[in-house]
Amino acid sequence: MNRRTMWVMTAAIVGSVFPSAAFGQSSADIVTTREMNRINWMEFRDVVPSKINTVILPTGTLEPHGVIANGADNIAPLAIARQIARDVNALIAPTLPYGVTGSMSNYPGAFQISEKAYRPFVTDILEGLVANGFKNIIIMNGHGGPQTAILQSVAAQVANAHRGVRTLVINWWSVTADIMKEVFGQNGGHAGINETAFIQAIDPRLVYRERYTPDLAIAYPEPGTWAATPFPASIGLYEEGEGYPDFDEQKAKIYFDRVTKAIADLIKDIIKRWDAAGL
């Protein structure tokens, strides 16, 4: 084996194990981890709030989602936070995985937390983030229904109680509804084509395609027409005849990439506007 052959083999090994080191594709971050669960307290002290004053709090719940994981409402916002944390210069708080589930709370594996318990608990979490020095608190919410209203109310309460603290609540699937229609050419739904694709892009092992039948889906009723508890299907379509999962891997990746970029851009724009206003 000559010297050139040895050099090529060494470069290949280094490149496969340490791709960023071999090709210089990424620079070192200002912290060893973006996750509060994993960071050491001394490093936290050194960077918050002097270098990082934004935190993302993923919130969700456990409930049925057609043929994807029960924890989709937790998995999606955490994945978004991990994807964008460095771009928006934020740390990631531990996920709040139990929520106000609503009409699907009686399905196997689902949990329902009462508003009486949820509201003060979320309040204390946000107050704790303020006490730790964060100025911008981004709630990345993965579950809708009454939970959204509670989070918005509590976030506003905390921001109004602490001048200089800013809060933003994002329902990731709603704020990117235009992207959903552009990528899939149709409306989606709870555990529909959009949410199933998003989880598929995060981890295909969490999509149990072999269990899928169209009978798992039903369109949500028009207001004032009918209401059933528990909701009679684990896939709720926003429009009749649209939103059935199609398990297209390429579209799933495109959707994930576009959604996460749009959310990062939204956060950066809101913070820029807060700063410009001197808030």
C-alpha positions in Angstrom: 0.0 0.0 0.0 1.5 3.3 -1.1 1.3 6.6 0.8 -1.4 8.1 -1.4 -3.6 5.0 -0.9 -3.1 5.2 2.8 -4.0 8.9 2.8 -7.2 8.3 0.8 -8.3 5.5 3.1 -7.6 7.6 6.2 -9.6 10.6 4.8 -12.5 8.3 4.0 -12.6 6.9 7.5 -12.3 10.3 9.1 -15.0 11.7 6.8 -17.4 8.9 7.6 -17.0 9.1 11.4 -16.5 12.9 11.7 -18.1 14.4 8.5 -18.1 18.0 9.8 -14.4 17.8 10.7 -13.4 16.3 7.4 -15.3 18.7 5.2 -15.7 21.8 7.5 -19.5 21.8 7.0 -20.3 23.2 10.4 -18.6 25.3 13.1 -18.7 24.7 16.8 -21.7 25.9 18.7 -21.4 28.3 21.7 -22.7 25.6 24.0 -22.1 21.9 24.2 -25.9 21.2 24.1 -29.0 23.2 23.4 -31.1 21.1 25.8 -31.6 22.1 29.4 -32.0 18.5 30.4 -28.4 17.9 29.3 -26.5 21.1 30.0 -24.4 21.5 33.1 -25.4 24.2 35.6 -22.0 26.0 35.3 -22.3 26.2 31.5 -25.9 27.4 31.9 -24.7 30.1 34.2 -22.1 31.2 31.7 -24.4 31.6 28.7 -27.9 32.5 30.1 -28.8 35.3 29.7 -25.5 36.9 28.5 -25.3 34.8 25.3 -28.7 33.1 25.1 -31.8 34.7 26.3 -34.4 32.7 24.4 -35.9 29.3 25.4 -38.3 27.0 23.6 -40.8 25.0 25.7 -42.4 22.1 23.8 -45.9 21.2 25.0 -48.2 18.4 23.9 -50.1 15.5 25.2 -50.7 11.8 24.8 -53.6 10.8 22.6 -54.4 8.6 19.6 -53.1 9.7 16.2 -54.3 7.2 13.6 -51.3 5.0 12.7 -48.6 7.2 14.2 -47.2 7.3 17.8 -49.6 8.4 20.6 -46.9 10.9 21.6 -47.0 12.7 18.2 -48.0 16.0 19.9 -44.8 15.8 22.0 -42.5 14.4 19.4 -43.3 17.1 16.8 -42.7 20.2 18.8 -39.5 18.8 20.3 -38.2 17.9 16.9 -39.0 21.4 15.7 -37.2 22.9 18.7 -34.1 20.7 18.1 -34.1 21.6 14.4 -34.2 25.4 14.9 -32.6 26.0 18.4 -29.3 27.0 17.0 -30.7 29.2 14.3 -32.9 31.2 16.7 -30.2 31.0 19.4 -32.4 29.3 22.0 -32.1 26.6 24.7 -34.8 23.9 24.8 -36.7 23.3 28.0 -37.8 19.8 28.9 -41.1 18.9 27.1 -44.4 19.1 29.0 -45.8 15.8 27.8 -49.3 15.8 29.4 -52.0 18.1 28.4 -55.7 18.9 28.1 -56.5 16.2 25.7 -60.3 16.5 25.3 -62.5 14.3 23.3 -59.9 11.6 22.7 -58.9 11.1 26.3 -60.7 7.8 26.6 -58.6 6.0 24.0 -56.0 3.5 25.1 -52.8 5.2 26.2 -54.3 8.7 26.3 -54.1 11.1 29.3 -56.3 14.0 30.3 -55.0 16.7 32.6 -57.7 19.1 34.0 -57.4 22.8 33.4 -57.4 23.2 37.2 -54.2 21.3 37.4 -52.7 22.3 34.0 -53.0 26.1 34.3 -51.0 26.6 37.5 -48.4 24.1 36.5 -47.7 25.8 33.2 -47.6 29.1 35.1 -45.0 27.8 37.5 -42.9 26.5 34.6 -42.9 29.8 32.8 -42.2 31.7 36.0 -39.2 29.3 36.5 -37.9 30.1 33.0 -38.2 33.8 33.8 -36.3 33.3 37.1 -33.5 31.5 35.2 -32.9 34.6 33.1 -34.8 34.0 29.9 -36.2 37.1 28.1 -38.0 35.3 25.2 -40.2 32.3 26.1 -41.4 30.4 23.0 -44.1 27.8 23.7 -44.0 25.3 20.8 -47.4 23.7 21.1 -48.2 20.4 19.6 -51.8 20.0 20.8 -54.8 22.2 20.0 -58.3 22.5 21.5 -58.7 24.2 24.9 -55.0 23.7 25.6 -54.1 26.4 23.1 -56.3 29.0 24.9 -54.9 28.1 28.3 -51.3 28.4 27.1 -52.0 31.8 25.4 -53.7 33.0 28.6 -50.9 31.9 30.9 -48.2 33.2 28.6 -49.8 36.6 28.4 -50.2 36.7 32.2 -46.5 35.9 32.8 -45.3 38.4 30.2 -47.5 41.2 31.6 -46.3 40.4 35.1 -42.6 40.8 34.2 -41.7 43.9 32.1 -39.1 42.9 29.6 -40.2 39.3 29.3 -41.8 38.4 26.0 -43.8 35.2 25.2 -44.9 33.6 22.0 -47.2 30.6 21.6 -47.0 28.7 18.3 -49.3 26.0 17.1 -46.9 24.6 14.6 -49.5 23.0 12.2 -51.8 26.0 12.1 -49.1 28.7 11.5 -47.9 26.6 8.5 -51.2 25.7 7.0 -50.3 27.3 3.7 -47.2 25.1 3.5 -49.4 22.0 4.1 -51.6 22.9 1.1 -48.7 23.8 -1.1 -46.9 20.5 -0.4 -49.9 18.1 -0.4 -52.3 20.0 -2.5 -55.1 19.5 0.0 -56.2 20.2 3.5 -55.0 17.9 6.4 -56.2 16.9 9.8 -55.5 15.5 13.2 -53.2 12.5 12.3 -54.0 13.3 8.7 -51.7 13.6 5.7 -49.8 16.5 7.2 -49.2 15.3 10.8 -48.5 11.7 9.7 -45.9 13.1 7.2 -44.3 15.2 9.8 -43.8 12.3 12.2 -42.7 10.1 9.2 -39.9 12.7 8.5 -38.8 12.7 12.1 -38.7 8.9 12.6 -40.4 6.5 10.1 -40.4 3.8 12.8 -43.2 5.7 14.5 -45.5 5.2 11.5 -47.4 1.9 11.6 -48.5 1.9 8.0 -49.6 -1.7 8.1 -52.4 -0.8 10.5 -53.8 1.9 8.3 -57.3 1.7 6.8 -59.4 4.7 5.6 -62.0 3.7 8.1 -59.8 5.2 10.8 -60.6 8.7 9.5 -63.7 10.9 9.6 -64.2 14.5 8.8 -64.8 16.9 11.7 -68.5 17.9 11.9 -69.6 21.4 11.1 -70.3 23.5 14.3 -73.7 22.9 15.7 -74.4 19.7 13.7 -73.2 16.8 15.9 -70.7 16.1 18.7 -69.5 12.7 20.0 -67.4 11.8 23.0 -65.1 10.0 22.6 -64.5 11.3 19.1 -65.4 8.2 16.9 -62.2 8.2 14.8 -58.5 8.7 15.6 -57.9 10.6 12.4 -59.9 13.8 12.2 -60.1 15.4 8.7 -60.4 19.2 8.3 -62.5 18.7 5.1 -64.6 15.9 3.8 -62.7 13.7 1.3 -59.3 15.4 2.0 -56.3 14.7 4.3 -56.0 10.9 4.2 -52.4 9.9 4.9 -50.4 8.9 1.8 -47.0 8.0 3.4 -45.0 9.8 0.7 -41.4 10.0 2.0 -40.3 12.7 -0.3 -43.2 15.0 0.5 -42.8 14.3 4.2 -39.2 15.5 4.1 -40.1 18.6 2.1 -42.9 19.4 4.5 -40.7 19.0 7.6 -38.0 21.2 6.2 -40.3 24.0 5.1 -42.3 24.0 8.3 -39.3 24.2 10.5 -37.7 27.0 8.4 -41.0 28.9 8.5 -41.2 28.6 12.2 -37.6 29.7 12.8 -38.2 32.7 10.5 -41.4 33.6 12.5 -39.5 33.5 15.8 -36.6 35.6 14.5 -39.0 38.1 13.0 -41.1 38.5 16.2 -37.9 38.9 18.3 -36.6 41.5 15.9 -39.8 43.4 16.2 -39.8 43.2 20.0 -36.2 44.5 20.0 -37.0 47.3 17.6 -39.8 48.5 19.8 -37.6 48.4 22.9 -39.9 45.9 24.7 
